[in-house]
Amino acid sequence: MLINTSYYHHVTMARKFHVLIEQDEDGGYIGKVPELQGCLSQGDTLDELMRNIKEAIELCLEVEHEGKEKISEENITFVGIQEITI
C-alpha cells in the first residue's frame, strides 16, 4: 500500500490556532479563528463550541490541502483582548 507521506506529515503536525468567543443574546457561543479567514462555528455550551470549532478548523485545513479552495491563513500574532468603557 502506497501512503501519501506529504499528506500524512501535514495531518500529524500540530498547529495552534486562537479562538475568539462571543456569547449571543440566546446564551449560545460563537467562535471565530482569526488565523483562518471564514472559519467559525457555534455551540450551546463552551465545550460544544470547542468541539465544533476544532472540527471546523480540521475541515478548513482539509479543504485547503485537497486544493479545492485556498483558505486565507492570516499572518496574525495574537496579542490579547482589551475592554474599553466609553
TORMAR-466555 format. One record per atom (N, C-alpha, C): x, y, z; chain; atom name. Coordinates in steps of 0.02 Angstrom, whole numbers, padded with zeros to 5 digits. Example, Ala and Ser with C-alpha at 12.3 -4.5 7.8 and 13.67 -1.06 7.14 Angstrom:
# TORMAR-466555
     xx     yy     zz mol atom
  00660 -00284  00390   A    N
  00615 -00225  00390   A   CA
  00660 -00165  00390   A    C
  00642 -00112  00354   A    N
  00684 -00053  00357   A   CA
  00645  00002  00394   A    C
***
This chain:
# TORMAR-466555
     xx     yy     zz mol atom
  00042 -00059  00000   A    N
  00000  00000  00000   A   CA
  00044  00062  00000   A    C
  00032  00108 -00045   A    N
  00071  00169 -00051   A   CA
  00037  00224 -00011   A    C
  00075  00256  00033   A    N
  00048  00309  00076   A   CA
  00075  00376  00052   A    C
  00030  00423  00045   A    N
  00050  00491  00027   A   CA
  00080  00524  00089   A    C
  00146  00522  00094   A    N
  00180  00546  00155   A   CA
  00173  00621  00165   A    C
  00166  00660  00112   A    N
  00158  00732  00122   A   CA
  00093  00747  00157   A    C
  00039  00711  00139   A    N
 -00025  00721  00173   A   CA
 -00020  00697  00245   A    C
  00011  00639  00256   A    N
  00018  00612  00324   A   CA
  00057  00660  00367   A    C
  00111  00687  00341   A    N
  00152  00735  00378   A   CA
  00111  00797  00395   A    C
  00071  00820  00347   A    N
  00030  00880  00356   A   CA
 -00021  00868  00412   A    C
 -00051  00810  00412   A    N
 -00104  00795  00461   A   CA
 -00075  00788  00531   A    C
 -00016  00760  00538   A    N
  00011  00745  00604   A   CA
  00048  00804  00635   A    C
  00061  00857  00598   A    N
  00095  00915  00626   A   CA
  00045  00955  00669   A    C
  00063  00968  00730   A    N
  00020  01007  00774   A   CA
  00026  01081  00757   A    C
 -00030  01114  00751   A    N
 -00031  01185  00738   A   CA
 -00077  01217  00789   A    C
 -00059  01276  00812   A    N
 -00100  01311  00861   A   CA
 -00140  01366  00827   A    C
 -00202  01372  00848   A    N
 -00247  01424  00824   A   CA
 -00280  01456  00884   A    C
 -00300  01518  00877   A    N
 -00336  01554  00929   A   CA
 -00410  01554  00912   A    C
 -00452  01553  00962   A    N
 -00524  01555  00952   A   CA
 -00551  01615  00991   A    C
 -00581  01662  00955   A    N
 -00615  01718  00987   A   CA
 -00687  01697  00999   A    C
 -00709  01705  01061   A    N
 -00775  01679  01080   A   CA
 -00820  01736  01102   A    C
 -00881  01735  01075   A    N
 -00933  01783  01094   A   CA
 -00994  01744  01117   A    C
 -01034  01775  01159   A    N
 -01098  01744  01180   A   CA
 -01154  01784  01148   A    C
 -01201  01748  01115   A    N
 -01256  01783  01082   A   CA
 -01312  01796  01131   A    C
 -01364  01830  01108   A    N
 -01420  01851  01151   A   CA
 -01459  01792  01179   A    C
 -01454  01733  01148   A    N
 -01489  01674  01172   A   CA
 -01446  01632  01220   A    C
 -01385  01655  01234   A    N
 -01341  01618  01280   A   CA
 -01295  01569  01246   A    C
 -01301  01561  01181   A    N
 -01256  01517  01143   A   CA
 -01189  01550  01131   A    C
 -01141  01511  01108   A    N
 -01073  01536  01097   A   CA
 -01054  01532  01024   A    C
 -01019  01583  01001   A    N
 -00994  01587  00932   A   CA
 -00919  01594  00936   A    C
 -00884  01552  00898   A    N
 -00811  01555  00897   A   CA
 -00785  01570  00827   A    C
 -00733  01610  00824   A    N
 -00702  01630  00761   A   CA
 -00627  01619  00767   A    C
 -00597  01592  00714   A    N
 -00525  01581  00713   A   CA
 -00494  01636  00669   A    C
 -00462  01686  00699   A    N
 -00436  01742  00659   A   CA
 -00382  01722  00610   A    C
 -00345  01668  00624   A    N
 -00292  01648  00578   A   CA
 -00318  01615  00515   A    C
 -00381  01593  00515   A    N
 -00411  01560  00456   A   CA
 -00473  01599  00436   A    C
 -00467  01637  00383   A    N
 -00522  01679  00361   A   CA
 -00585  01637  00348   A    C
 -00640  01657  00379   A    N
 -00704  01624  00368   A   CA
 -00715  01561  00410   A    C
 -00669  01546  00455   A    N
 -00676  01486  00497   A   CA
 -00710  01504  00562   A    C
 -00773  01481  00569   A    N
 -00811  01495  00630   A   CA
 -00860  01439  00643   A    C
 -00884  01437  00705   A    N
 -00933  01387  00724   A   CA
 -00971  01412  00784   A    C
 -01017  01371  00809   A    N
 -01058  01391  00866   A   CA
 -01073  01330  00909   A    C
 -01098  01343  00969   A    N
 -01117  01289  01014   A   CA
 -01160  01316  01071   A    C
 -01200  01273  01100   A    N
 -01242  01293  01156   A   CA
 -01202  01301  01221   A    C
 -01146  01265  01225   A    N
 -01101  01270  01283   A   CA
 -01030  01282  01258   A    C
 -00985  01302  01302   A    N
 -00916  01312  01282   A   CA
 -00884  01246  01259   A    C
 -00900  01192  01293   A    N
 -00873  01126  01273   A   CA
 -00896  01108  01203   A    C
 -00960  01118  01189   A    N
 -00987  01103  01122   A   CA
 -00955  01148  01070   A    C
 -00947  01213  01086   A    N
 -00914  01259  01040   A   CA
 -00844  01235  01023   A    C
 -00805  01216  01074   A    N
 -00736  01196  01062   A   CA
 -00732  01132  01020   A    C
 -00779  01086  01030   A    N
 -00781  01025  00987   A   CA
 -00797  01046  00915   A    C
 -00846  01090  00908   A    N
 -00868  01111  00842   A   CA
 -00814  01152  00806   A    C
 -00780  01197  00842   A    N
 -00730  01239  00809   A   CA
 -00669  01197  00789   A    C
 -00652  01146  00829   A    N
 -00598  01102  00810   A   CA
 -00614  01066  00745   A    C
 -00676  01042  00739   A    N
 -00697  01010  00678   A   CA
 -00696  01059  00619   A    C
 -00718  01121  00631   A    N
 -00717  01172  00578   A   CA
 -00647  01186  00554   A    C
 -00600  01191  00601   A    N
 -00529  01203  00583   A   CA
 -00503  01145  00541   A    C
 -00517  01084  00563   A    N
 -00494  01025  00526   A   CA
 -00523  01024  00456   A    C
 -00587  01041  00449   A    N
 -00618  01043  00383   A   CA
 -00588  01097  00339   A    C
 -00575  01156  00367   A    N
 -00544  01210  00328   A   CA
 -00475  01188  00303   A    C
 -00436  01157  00346   A    N
 -00369  01134  00326   A   CA
 -00373  01077  00276   A    C
 -00422  01033  00283   A    N
 -00430  00978  00236   A   CA
 -00449  01003  00167   A    C
 -00496  01050  00164   A    N
 -00517  01079  00100   A   CA
 -00458  01113  00067   A    C
 -00419  01150  00105   A    N
 -00360  01183  00078   A   CA
 -00310  01132  00052   A    C
 -00297  01080  00090   A    N
 -00248  01029  00071   A   CA
 -00269  00994  00006   A    C
 -00333  00981 -00001   A    N
 -00358  00947 -00061   A   CA
 -00358  00993 -00121   A    C
 -00342  01056 -00111   A    N
 -00337  01103 -00167   A   CA
 -00404  01127 -00193   A    C
 -00457  01112 -00156   A    N
 -00523  01134 -00178   A   CA
 -00532  01209 -00170   A    C
 -00499  01236 -00121   A    N
 -00507  01307 -00106   A   CA
 -00447  01329 -00066   A    C
 -00423  01388 -00079   A    N
 -00368  01416 -00040   A   CA
 -00397  01453  00019   A    C
 -00385  01427  00079   A    N
 -00407  01460  00140   A   CA
 -00354  01511  00158   A    C
 -00374  01573  00164   A    N
 -00326  01625  00179   A   CA
 -00304  01619  00252   A    C
 -00241  01601  00262   A    N
 -00214  01597  00329   A   CA
 -00180  01663  00344   A    C
 -00211  01701  00386   A    N
 -00186  01767  00403   A   CA
 -00120  01763  00441   A    C
 -00076  01809  00427   A    N
 -00013  01812  00463   A   CA
 -00024  01857  00524   A    C
 -00058  01829  00574   A    N
 -00079  01867  00633   A   CA
 -00043  01839  00694   A    C
 -00019  01884  00735   A    N
  00007  01865  00800   A   CA
 -00043  01887  00851   A    C
 -00072  01839  00887   A    N
 -00123  01855  00936   A   CA
 -00090  01891  00995   A    C
 -00116  01948  01013   A    N
 -00088  01988  01067   A   CA
 -00133  01984  01129   A    C
 -00197  01989  01120   A    N
 -00242  01986  01177   A   CA
 -00305  02026  01162   A    C
 -00347  02030  01212   A    N
 -00410  02067  01206   A   CA
 -00414  02116  01263   A    C
 -00433  02177  01247   A    N
 -00440  02229  01297   A   CA
 -00512  02253  01296   A    C
 -00536  02272  01354   A    N
 -00603  02300  01360   A   CA
 -00596  02375  01372   A    C
 -00639  02413  01339   A    N
 -00636  02486  01348   A   CA
 -00707  02510  01363   A    C
 -00713  02556  01409   A    N
 -00778  02585  01426   A   CA
 -00776  02659  01405   A    C
 -00828  02680  01369   A    N
 -00830  02749  01346   A   CA
 -00894  02781  01373   A    C
***
